[in-house]
Amino acid sequence: MLIALLTSLYVFITDKESLFNMLIAKPKLWVLILFVYSFFSVYPQELIYRTFFFEKYRELIKNKKLLIFINAIVFSFGYISLETP
């Protein structure tokens, strides 16, 4: 929620006209993209990546909470590196 707020604030400051442009101009397309992307991209990535990570590192990291925390950090860094030019 914090990231969504900060991102919206940034776009509002830097390019106010583009803020929520697609949502306002083409709401049906926005909803379609939201569900299609979630179903065909996000969910499979979660299943494949997290299954691979937990199977590979379960024996190395015995503490379950630490394993989940490290997984969240590594998964996040994967997206950060993809999003930066």
NUMAR-672145 format. One record per residue: x, y, z of N, C-alpha, C in turn. Coordinates in pm, 1 decimal. Example, Ala and Ser with C-alpha at 12.3 -4.5 7.8 and 13.67 -1.06 7.14 Angstrom:
! NUMAR-672145
- nc1, nc2, nc3, cac1, cac2, cac3, cc1, cc2, cc3
- 1319.0, -569.0, 780.0, 1230.0, -450.0, 780.0, 1320.0, -330.0, 780.0 .
- 1285.0, -225.0, 708.0, 1367.0, -106.0, 714.0, 1290.0, 3.0, 787.0 .
This chain:
! NUMAR-672145
- nc1, nc2, nc3, cac1, cac2, cac3, cc1, cc2, cc3
- 83.0, -118.6, 0.0, 0.0, 0.0, 0.0, 87.6, 125.1, 0.0 .
- 195.4, 118.8, 77.3, 287.3, 232.5, 84.1, 351.8, 258.4, -51.7 .
- 392.6, 152.5, -119.6, 454.5, 167.3, -251.6, 354.8, 228.1, -350.0 .
- 230.0, 184.7, -346.7, 128.3, 240.5, -435.6, 108.3, 389.1, -408.6 .
- 106.7, 425.6, -282.7, 90.4, 566.3, -245.9, 209.6, 650.0, -292.4 .
- 329.9, 601.1, -267.7, 450.0, 674.4, -307.7, 460.1, 686.5, -459.9 .
- 426.9, 579.4, -530.6, 431.2, 582.6, -676.3, 329.2, 682.1, -731.7 .
- 210.0, 679.7, -677.1, 106.4, 774.3, -720.3, 147.9, 918.2, -692.5 .
- 207.3, 941.1, -577.4, 254.7, 1075.0, -542.5, 364.2, 1120.6, -638.9 .
- 455.9, 1031.5, -672.0, 564.0, 1064.5, -765.2, 507.6, 1103.3, -902.7 .
- 414.8, 1022.4, -954.4, 356.6, 1052.7, -1085.5, 276.5, 1182.8, -1078.1 .
- 207.5, 1205.8, -968.7, 131.8, 1330.0, -951.5, 224.4, 1451.5, -958.0 .
- 341.6, 1440.2, -898.2, 437.1, 1551.7, -896.8, 505.3, 1569.0, -1031.9 .
- 541.9, 1459.0, -1096.1, 621.4, 1467.7, -1218.8, 539.1, 1476.1, -1347.4 .
- 421.3, 1414.1, -1350.9, 341.0, 1411.8, -1474.3, 193.3, 1394.1, -1438.8 .
- 135.5, 1497.7, -1387.0, -0.9, 1493.5, -1334.9, -102.9, 1444.3, -1438.1 .
- -83.9, 1479.0, -1565.0, -179.6, 1440.8, -1668.7, -184.7, 1288.7, -1690.1 .
- -76.2, 1219.5, -1662.2, -71.0, 1074.9, -1684.0, -125.2, 992.4, -1567.2 .
- -146.3, 1056.7, -1454.3, -191.8, 983.8, -1335.3, -331.2, 925.6, -1359.1 .
- -342.3, 797.4, -1347.2, -467.3, 723.4, -1366.1, -526.1, 740.9, -1506.2 .
- -442.6, 771.8, -1603.3, -488.5, 795.8, -1739.5, -560.1, 674.0, -1798.6 .
- -499.1, 558.8, -1789.0, -560.4, 438.9, -1846.7, -686.8, 401.7, -1770.6 .
- -683.9, 413.0, -1640.8, -801.0, 379.9, -1559.7, -921.1, 465.3, -1598.6 .
- -898.1, 591.4, -1626.3, -1006.8, 682.9, -1663.0, -1046.9, 665.7, -1810.0 .
- -948.2, 657.4, -1899.3, -976.4, 652.7, -2043.0, -1029.0, 517.1, -2089.2 .
- -972.8, 408.3, -2033.6, -1010.8, 274.1, -2079.2, -1024.9, 179.9, -1959.2 .
- -1128.2, 196.5, -1878.9, -1141.2, 115.2, -1757.2, -1157.5, -34.2, -1783.9 .
- -1226.4, -70.8, -1891.7, -1244.3, -213.6, -1922.9, -1110.7, -278.6, -1959.7 .
- -1029.6, -208.9, -2035.8, -897.3, -260.1, -2070.9, -810.1, -273.8, -1946.4 .
- -819.7, -177.1, -1856.9, -741.4, -180.9, -1732.5, -778.1, -303.7, -1649.6 .
- -907.6, -331.1, -1636.8, -952.6, -448.2, -1560.4, -907.8, -576.7, -1630.1 .
- -917.1, -581.1, -1760.8, -872.8, -698.5, -1836.3, -723.7, -724.3, -1814.4 .
- -643.0, -621.3, -1826.7, -498.3, -634.7, -1804.7, -470.3, -678.5, -1661.4 .
- -541.0, -620.7, -1567.2, -522.1, -654.5, -1426.2, -541.6, -803.7, -1401.6 .
- -649.4, -859.1, -1454.0, -678.2, -999.9, -1430.0, -594.9, -1093.8, -1516.7 .
- -576.9, -1061.7, -1642.4, -498.1, -1147.4, -1731.1, -353.1, -1153.3, -1684.1 .
- -295.3, -1039.5, -1653.2, -156.6, -1036.2, -1606.1, -142.0, -1113.2, -1475.4 .
- -235.6, -1092.2, -1385.9, -228.8, -1162.1, -1257.5, -238.7, -1312.9, -1276.0 .
- -330.1, -1355.6, -1358.2, -354.1, -1498.7, -1374.8, -244.6, -1569.2, -1454.2 .
- -198.6, -1507.4, -1561.1, -102.8, -1574.3, -1649.7, 42.9, -1539.1, -1623.7 .
- 70.7, -1439.8, -1542.3, 209.2, -1402.2, -1518.4, 246.4, -1408.1, -1370.4 .
- 176.2, -1334.8, -1289.6, 212.8, -1323.9, -1147.7, 197.3, -1457.0, -1075.1 .
- 82.4, -1518.7, -1086.8, 56.6, -1643.1, -1015.2, 153.3, -1755.0, -1055.0 .
- 175.5, -1779.9, -1184.6, 273.2, -1883.5, -1221.1, 415.5, -1852.3, -1173.2 .
- 454.8, -1724.0, -1177.5, 587.4, -1687.9, -1127.2, 600.5, -1722.9, -979.6 .
- 497.9, -1691.1, -904.0, 498.9, -1723.2, -761.2, 515.5, -1873.0, -740.1 .
- 435.3, -1950.2, -808.6, 440.5, -2095.3, -790.0, 576.1, -2153.3, -829.0 .
- 623.6, -2115.8, -945.4, 749.7, -2172.2, -995.5, 867.8, -2123.6, -912.8 .
- 878.2, -1993.7, -893.2, 994.2, -1938.8, -823.4, 998.5, -1983.0, -678.1 .
- 889.0, -1967.6, -608.1, 889.6, -2001.1, -464.9, 910.0, -2150.7, -443.8 .
- 850.2, -2233.5, -526.6, 871.2, -2378.0, -514.2, 1018.1, -2411.4, -534.9 .
- 1077.6, -2355.8, -638.3, 1219.6, -2378.6, -664.9, 1305.2, -2332.8, -546.9 .
- 1280.6, -2212.2, -498.5, 1361.2, -2156.6, -390.1, 1350.7, -2242.5, -264.1 .
- 1229.7, -2275.9, -223.3, 1212.5, -2351.6, -98.9, 1269.0, -2492.7, -110.2 .
- 1254.1, -2555.5, -224.8, 1311.2, -2689.0, -242.4, 1463.7, -2685.0, -239.2 .
- 1521.0, -2583.8, -300.0, 1666.4, -2575.6, -310.5, 1733.1, -2536.4, -178.6 .
- 1672.2, -2444.8, -101.8, 1738.3, -2388.5, 15.4, 1680.1, -2431.6, 149.7 .
- 1580.0, -2518.2, 149.7, 1518.6, -2564.2, 274.6, 1621.6, -2629.7, 367.1 .
- 1710.6, -2709.3, 312.6, 1810.9, -2778.1, 394.4, 1921.0, -2683.6, 442.6 .
- 1951.4, -2582.2, 364.4, 2055.9, -2487.1, 399.6, 2010.3, -2390.4, 508.7 .
- 1886.6, -2344.5, 501.3, 1832.2, -2248.3, 598.2, 1723.0, -2319.5, 676.3 .
- 1753.1, -2357.8, 797.5, 1661.8, -2439.4, 877.9, 1546.8, -2358.6, 938.3 .
- 1571.7, -2230.5, 968.5, 1469.5, -2146.1, 1029.4, 1366.9, -2105.9, 923.5 .
- 1241.5, -2149.0, 939.0, 1138.9, -2126.6, 837.3, 1110.0, -1977.8, 816.8 .
- 1104.0, -1900.6, 925.6, 1076.5, -1757.2, 913.0, 1190.9, -1686.2, 840.7 .
- 1313.1, -1724.6, 868.6, 1428.4, -1666.4, 800.2, 1427.0, -1703.7, 652.0 .
- 1390.9, -1826.2, 621.8, 1382.0, -1872.1, 483.0, 1278.0, -1789.8, 405.4 .
- 1163.9, -1765.9, 465.7, 1058.8, -1685.7, 401.4, 1105.5, -1541.8, 383.0 .
- 1172.2, -1486.0, 483.7, 1222.2, -1348.6, 476.4, 1325.4, -1334.1, 365.0 .
- 1420.4, -1425.0, 358.0, 1523.6, -1420.8, 253.6, 1459.4, -1437.5, 115.6 .
- 1362.4, -1527.4, 105.9, 1292.6, -1547.2, -20.2, 1223.8, -1419.2, -65.8 .
- 1159.7, -1349.1, 24.8, 1091.7, -1224.0, -10.6, 1191.2, -1120.1, -60.3 .
- 1305.4, -1110.0, 4.3, 1408.0, -1013.1, -36.4, 1462.5, -1048.6, -174.9 .
- 1498.7, -1173.6, -195.4, 1555.3, -1216.5, -323.5, 1453.3, -1199.8, -436.3 .
- 1328.3, -1236.5, -410.3, 1222.9, -1221.9, -510.9, 1203.3, -1074.3, -545.6 .
- 1205.7, -987.4, -445.9, 1190.6, -842.9, -468.4, 1306.4, -787.5, -549.4 .
- 1427.6, -826.9, -518.3, 1543.2, -778.4, -593.4, 1536.8, -820.6, -739.6 .
- 1480.5, -935.4, -766.3, 1463.1, -978.4, -904.6, 1377.4, -881.9, -983.2 .
- 1274.3, -829.6, -921.4, 1187.6, -732.7, -988.9, 1249.2, -594.0, -993.3 .
- 1323.2, -559.1, -893.3, 1389.1, -427.8, -894.9, 1487.7, -420.6, -1010.7 .
- 1564.8, -527.0, -1030.0, 1663.4, -524.7, -1137.8, 1596.9, -524.7, -1276.4 .
- 1478.7, -585.8, -1287.9, 1408.6, -586.0, -1416.1, 1346.4, -451.0, -1446.9 .
- 1310.7, -376.7, -1347.2, 1241.7, -250.7, -1367.8, 1335.9, -132.8, -1391.9 .
- 1460.6, -143.6, -1352.4, 1552.5, -31.3, -1371.2, 1614.5, -37.5, -1509.0 .
- 1628.4, 78.9, -1573.4, 1685.8, 79.2, -1709.5, 1835.2, 52.8, -1710.7 .
